[in-house]
């Protein structure tokens, strides 16, 4: 752990305490470095109403558990995760837990939800490893949207696309490493002005922390080079959007239970089957915004139907097998209907609960599908038991209510707040056209 004195000696003047709300929007407080030691013990106060902020900074009182503006909670920094921000050297960064004013657990703390799920998995002898692929689009500072002023013009996956972003890319790689984030790769992606970077897999709580820190790092590096980044699920109505694909693997006694040449077996297969069983409810948490439901459409590598496949990039659950070259530790399941509007702690908690639910029930997944069901006739999809993921906030809410394994992870109070926020977002969107909806989310994340 880096002490406050060491941070001050290094030129740090404040520590940013960061958390993520129920819309995937990062929130923070900056405390002066000379008060940080006190904050470690006593925390810093914030309103309890952050639990019912919607995606547009509206506050909804349309639920019973937080009905008034009265109330205060404390943010406590996770001191072992303090990092000096390489791209913002006067600041350090730390994820924060949310606790009640008297220091007791607060039911709306998303990080605590994940910590409980990880502890329960460990009690049963399992551990999860998780890593994010983060897609984002780049545009010059001051641009209204990405398409009017793309930060690069392709070609997709080409080194030429990144030449004009060379200074940004170099600074970003430096800052990510300096901030303690391990990156597997970075490249120009398929979408307009899109880049993708992959974070190394780690334990679930660290993976969620890393996701928040990575986007802070990306924003700062972009700003320093006259750029702006868009993490939103959609950058325009009819082009590919940004997914934040979530890779997970289940381990026991140092062994990756998803390892297999063609498909997982035993508990690994049951874990995948659990994810498949609860996939509609999972997406209500992993891709919860109104633009999220629009992004999950056929033909965009975004995943529109409920099925799994082996290395199938149209599958919402893409099984990545182990190989002699990569080894057993490489095997994982990629959840593709996941994006920046998800709270990463809740997303991982829900995934862990659904997967372990499959293990507990001894589920067996159906055969994989290595085609694109979007090219099939409706009758063929019905015959093969393939149906659409939820396509509206209402359908997502119904799926979440029907899956106790997933909704129960949040707990009664947080679930009520989460549902109230989703309803507020849906009511806001109902009065607006698609272009306005997309533009309103561009810079939220």
Buried (B, 14 or more C-beta within 10 A) or exposed (E): EBEBEEBBEEEBBBBBBBBBBBBBBBBBBBBEBEBBEEBBEEBBEBBBBBBBBBBBEEBBEEBEBBEEEEEEBBBBBBBEBBBBBBBBEEBBBBBBBBBBEEEEEBBBBBBBBBBBBBEBBEEEEBBBBBBBBBBBBBBBEEBEBBBEBBBBEBEBEEEEBBEEBEEBBEBBBBBBEBBBBEBEEBBBBBBBBBBBBBBEBBBBBBBBBBBBBBBBBBBBBBBBBEBBBBBBBBBBBEBBBBBBBBBBBBBBEEEBBBBBEEBBEBBBBBBBBBBBBBBBBBBBBBBBBBBBBBBBBBEBBBBBBBBBBBEBEBBBBBBBBBEEEEEBBBBBBBBBBBBBBBBBBBBBBBBBBBBBBBBEEEBEBEEBBEBBBBEBEEEEBEEBEBEBBBEEBEBBBBBBBEBEBBBEBBBEBBBBBBBBBBBBBBBBBEEEEBEEBBBBBBEBB
